[in-house]
Amino acid sequence: MTEQSPISASKLRARLRREGVDATALGDDPMAAFQSWHADWISTAPFDPMLVTLATVDDNGWPSVRAMDLVAADQGFVFFTHGFSPKARDLASSPKAGLCFVWPEIGRQVRVTGHVRTLSADEADAGFQALPNSIRNVARLTKQSEVLPDRTVLDGWMHRVPDPLEDEPGRPDGWIGYRLIPVEIEFWQQRPGDFQDRIQYRRDVASAAWRNQRLSP
Ligand SMILES: Cc1cc2nc3c(=O)[nH]c(=O)nc-3n(C[C@H](O)[C@H](O)[C@H](O)COP(=O)(O)O)c2cc1C
């Protein structure tokens, strides 16, 4: 079987820009639309296809953003982090967050707002086991965003000889998975003359049905 070669991002960008997007083409289910847009992005073999920016807010209303790796997009957006981190503290006190996917090579952006739920222990265990060894190792040894006196602490961790009994260590206490359940998703498509298409979906609280509307560029 021959390996599928990546689609040229610039050719795809030109086509998507020319065609534009409307709510009928996107359909009634914005998660399905996201999966389709994400598949377009992945087809161009980008350097980090799962990259997303996550925004949270702390107890005093201060926002903060950071790059994250999306792990799955199913009925929501799944990501993993350390339970001791500032973002986990934010999510414990204010379980609402924003995501922004930026795919400039194909002229697209997707913005998401929603409620964040902690994954079950089983889901989190499975997600943890699927991570690369190096990340599991760091998760086990460190407390993310803790202040360190200097780099020698990292050197110590890096040169630590692994205990053969810890070959397949389970998920550490502090490692958490989350699923962001969207209440709003906006699809942004670049268009000629910068008259971009923007289709925003909002979930109706009473009926849980999605409604969409077109926004001005
Ligand atoms: C490309 C990239 C991907 C990242 N993915 C993750 C991730 O999936 N989970 C995570 O906890 N941190 C990830 N990070 C690190 C975060 O950006 C951040 O530094 C860390 O989570 C601490 O954030 P906090 O102090 O706001 O809690 C990633 C950073 C980059 C640059």
The ligand as an ORCA input file, in Angstrom:
! r2SCAN-3c Opt
* xyz 0 1
  C       3.024     22.936     21.309
  C       2.716     22.850     22.782
  C       1.855     21.868     23.252
  C       1.570     21.771     24.616
  N       0.695     20.817     25.057
  C       0.389     20.751     26.374
  C      -0.584     19.808     26.848
  O      -1.201     19.044     26.081
  N      -0.820     19.765     28.192
  C      -0.189     20.598     29.074
  O      -0.459     20.511     30.280
  N       0.703     21.527     28.657
  C       1.009     21.619     27.325
  N       1.912     22.553     26.883
  C       2.530     23.457     27.885
  C       1.561     24.629     28.183
  O       1.587     25.575     27.122
  C       1.903     25.350     29.505
  O       3.232     25.797     29.469
  C       1.727     24.442     30.718
  O       0.595     23.604     30.569
  C       1.575     25.267     32.004
  O       0.397     26.050     31.903
  P      -0.267     26.780     33.176
  O       0.865     27.242     34.054
  O      -1.054     27.925     32.601
  O      -1.153     25.788     33.872
  C       2.178     22.676     25.526
  C       3.037     23.676     25.041
  C       3.297     23.760     23.692
  C       4.214     24.871     23.208
*
